[in-house]
């Protein structure tokens, strides 16, 4: 093949490049591919975190009939039933806490250190939207990664041809 797919808006005639230039182009494409792959993995991790948040929300809203764990909790039947939980203070330090069995609002991290109180339904919609948006971005980025991989393959092939041609002309 004589030309690579467009890179940066221009086509490059691979047959007019030297082996050294082809090698440099391959290095550049490999670097771009590494960056894109890393970005793809980061987006996939972010999507997984949002899915976990959504699953946690759904689990917490389905727990509606918790039983008190200590006699002190039985003292007033008019109080809201609670579920015992462990609240993380650090990665290895937890304190006991209580969570109402019926959640009406939750605090949502909307990014860059901002938290918003939302209804459970709104929080589910927020996380569902994030998962869908990241899914679309992942799909687009996946296409770009595939295209870049194709470009790398074309450049590798042209580089091999140049090296073989140089070796065969040197052997003659």
C-alpha positions, 0 to 999 in steps of 0.5 A: 500500500502506498499511503496510510489513512489520514492522520491529523487531516492529511494523507502521507505517501508512505512510498516516498518516506525513508525507512527512518521516517517510517520508523519515526512515524510508527513510533508516533502512531504507537505513542498515540495508540498507547495514549488512546488505549489508556484513555479508553481504559480510564473511561471504562473504569469510570463507567464501571464506577457509575454502574456500581453507584447505580447498583448500590442505589438500587440495592439500598432502595430495595432494603425496606424491612430491616430488623433492629439489631439491639434491644435499644432499637425496639424501645419506640415502635413509631421510629423509622426502622434502620439498618446497621452499617459500617461507615468508612472513616479511612481505608481501614477504619470504620465506625458503626452507623445506622441507615434508614430502611427507606431512603428518600434522598441521597448525596451525589458526587457530581464531580470536581468536589461538588455534592448535590442532594437528590431524590433516589429517582433523580440519582438513578437517572443521573447515574444512568445518564452517566453510564450511557454517555460514557458508553457512547464515548467508549464506542467512539473511542473504540473506533478511533483506536481500531483506526489507529491500529490499522494505521500502525499495521499499514506503516509496519507493512510499508517499513517491512517492504522498505527494509526488504527492498533495501536488503535485496538491493544490497545483496545484488 
